[in-house]
């Protein structure tokens, strides 16, 4: 669109050189609209139009025009409302009312003129062009633009604004702003006349709006807002923040890791490393053999694009595990992550564990050499069930009275399984204090894991689990659950067998951990009472006598009346009570034959001893005796899961005394260990 000012050609005449007749003739030939009159000094006196020239000729009479030798008569009626412009006409910004013609000069020569009509035509064209330019930009801008008047009604909206707001222009124009878009930011601008920036969320999308007031002079007449959908930017920003956090976390992990970590290029040049790697790498570069293996492994990883491991000894006998993991992009190895872990302590522990397993395996073999007796119908059924249970590795819960043969049954499960050559470790929770049980199972960090690693491939039998304090039950449940997860790196192949002697309840003061119960109760075996297994008891008693013959290297004969008496008697600890009674009688009775009278005499004498508060077996210093009694009393109360305050009340001492003595006992136990 042409926006330059239209310049009109003009006639230029001097009062002393041109006659009126010459001017008229020149106007007719050149079709001038304006004429410029100069005085005898060349200064512009004014201008006249073709109409004014015609009017002047009419007034003096057309017949007298040729007689006018000068323009003196015309000079008297010249229009003086002009201004002179030097240079380009496009520099004209305005035409005041007192100016009717701009006379253009270049190098002091008149080259044309611009009248008010030409100027107004130029202004209109310029405004049209600017409006067209504005509309083009307004419609092409990818940001939404919306303007409102002082009443808050929409006056303008561009296509991007229609798309972002979801409202077409036809429906938006004239509507109140909040009926179109939820934010009230433009209304705030109308209230305080201040521009601002706001980020806001509509449903699941994020927007940012720049809002400014519109003034007509000093009068606020509206407001305009430029807004963008920045959801993608917000998402990228969030992802970038996440990446930054991951980078920080990785930096922290590398810095705090016990292992050496480095990132190297395909040539083995170190790009990043932590301090642990730096310390180990110094030993590697000083060992020609290890350095050669290190770079050879890097070449293999680059070529094969697979993770590689190896172990090597560096420095002063430090055993390290090396892992090389390729970072592959576009099927090409770009970088390699190298992890170096000091496993010296682990290898030493493994050797110690191997030696321990050999020792424990020998002891286990000696203990398992005793036959498992099942003569009664009930025990025969259990023996058949054991054959099935032994074929799987699910946890087993054995229910039965103390001394009913639960340990024997657990070992029989192992003897019939594919774990029979591995270790069987039994932990009895009955008769142990809270501190002892905590130390054995969950006391030190990784204590339970080390226990499982010791018995790996075998069976861990937790006997009398119902005597385990509830707090330790929950901790044990967490440890077992952790081991049961397949993704656990420290998972060890161990079968759990547990036994209880009491009725399990999940409520009340003696509540059992429900989580632990269901973790060890995948399969259940219930051992019947001795009263229903008289045939089994007789055979087991004969087995006890055979063991005693071998142990004490002497002949022992048990009479029938003694056997019947054993079977018919209610023993406090069942088979354990029978075994203990027989051994004590054999030790104290030098004769070969053991009859009913010897057994009855022993039980009567034992009952009298049990009625005593304190039983003295040997002579020791009085101070030591007092300490031993205190120790046994406190340990006995510790098994009852009561507070120090209750223990103090039972023993009729201060709670502080109990705490002090418990700490002393624990310290003595550590010293003796």
C-alpha positions, 0 to 999 in steps of 0.5 A: 500500500502506497503511503507517501505524500502526493506532491503537486507541481506548481507555477513559480512567477516573479512580479517583475518578470511575468505578466498576468497574461503569461501566468494565465497561459502557463496555468492553462498549458501546465494544468497547475492548481497552484502558483507561487509568486516571488518578489523582485528579491526572489522571496515568496510573497504568497500563493494563489489557486487556479480558481483565485486566478480565474476570479482575479481575471474576472474582476479586472476584466478578461479584455484587460488581462493582456494589458497587465504588464506585471503581477502587482495587482495579483500580489495584492490578493495572494494567500499568505497561509503557507509554510516552507519545507526544506528536505523530504516531504515525508518528514511532515508530521502535522498540518496546523489549521493556519497553514493551507499549503506547504511549499517544498524547497530543495537546494533553495529551488521550489520543487512542488507543494502539498495542499491540505487535501493532499496532506489529509489523503496522505494521513488517511492512507497512512492510518489505513496502512497502520491499521492494516499493519496492526491487524496483520500483527494482531491476528498473527500474534501466537499469544492471546490478546483481549481488551476491555473498556472501562465497564469491563466488557470485551472490545477486542480479541485476536484469533489466538485469544479465541483459540486459547479461551475457546470463545469465538470473537462473535460471542466474546465482543461486548461480553463481560470479561469474567463471562469469557475467561475465569481470571479477574486480573483485567478487572483489577487493572481497571480498579487500580490502574496498575499493570501486572503479570499473573500465572494461573491454572484453569482446569489442567492447563497453565497460563501466563497473562501480562495486563496493562491499563489503557489511557486516553491522556490521563483518563483510564478507558480500559485494559488489555491483556496478553496471555499464553498457554504455557502448559508445555513450558510448565511441563518442560520446566517441571521435567527440568526441575526433576532432572536437576533434582536427579542430578543433585541426588546422583551427585549426593549418591556419588559423594556419599557412596561407599563404593568408587563410582566413575564415568569414563569415555570409550578411551578410558578417560575419566569424565567424572568420579567420586573420592572413593574411586580416586583413592582406589584408582591410584592403586590401579594405575600403580599396578601394571597388571590391574591397569591392563585388565581395567582398560581391556575390560573397557574395550570389551564393553565398548565392543560388546555393549554388555556389562562386564564384571571382574574381581582383582586385588590392588594395593596392600591386598585389597580385594575389589569387585569391578563393574563396567556398565555401558551407556548406549545411544543409537546402538553405540557405546558413548560412555561407561559407568565404572563401579568399584567395591571393596569386598575384602571384608566380605571375602574374609567373612565368607571364609569364616562362614564356610568354616563355621558351616563345616563346624555346625554341619558336623554338630548337626549330623551328630544330633540328627543321628537319632531316629524319629519314632511314630508308632501311634496312628496320629503320629503315623499320619503326621509322618505322612504329612511330613513327607509332603511338607518336606517337598516344598519350601514354605514356612511351617508352624508346629503347634504342641506342648513343650516337650512334645517333640516339636524340635524332633519333628522340625528336624524330621522335615529337614531330613526328608527334604533336599536341604538335608545336607545343609544347616539346621539352626534352632533358636529357643525363645523360651527362658531368654530375656528381651535383651538376649533375644534382641541381640540374637535376632535383630540387635545389631545392623544386619544381624538377622541377615548374617544369621540367614547367610550362616544357615543359607540353603538350610532351615532356621527353626524358631522354637517357642515363638509365642515367648518372643516379646511383641515388639520383637515379633513385629521387627522379626516380621519386617525382616522376614517380609524383606527377605521374602521379596524377590527384588531384595538384593540380600535375599537368602534361601532359608526355610523358616519353621516355627513352633508355639506351645500356647493358644494364639490370640491377636488381642489382649495382654498376650496378643501375638503379632498377626503379621508374623503369624501369617508369615510363618503359618503357610503350613501347620502341623499339630502334635497330639498330647502324650496322653494319646500317644502311649505307644510312642512314649514307651518307644521314646523312653527305650530310646532315652535308655539306649542313649544313657547307656551309651553316654555313661557306658554302663548297663541300664535296665528299666522295669515294666512297672517303671515304664508303666509309671512313666507313661501314666504320669503327667509330666510338667515338660512332657518328654523333656521332663521324662528325659531329665528324670531318667538321667538324674536317676541314672546319675544318682542310682548306681544299680543296673535296674531302675524300678518304679520306686526309684523314680517315685523317690526322685520325683518326691525329692525334686518336688520338695526342692521346688517348694524351696525359694532358693536351691543350693547346689554348691558352696560359694561366697555369700556375696556371689550367692546374692548376686546370682540370686539377683541375676536369676530373679531379674532374668526370670522377670525379663521373660514376662515382658513387664516394665521396670516399674512393675519389676521393681514393685514385685521385688519391692525395690526402687525402679532405679535400682532395677535399671542399674542392676539390669545394665550391670547384668548386660555389661557382665554378659558382654564381658563374658562373650 
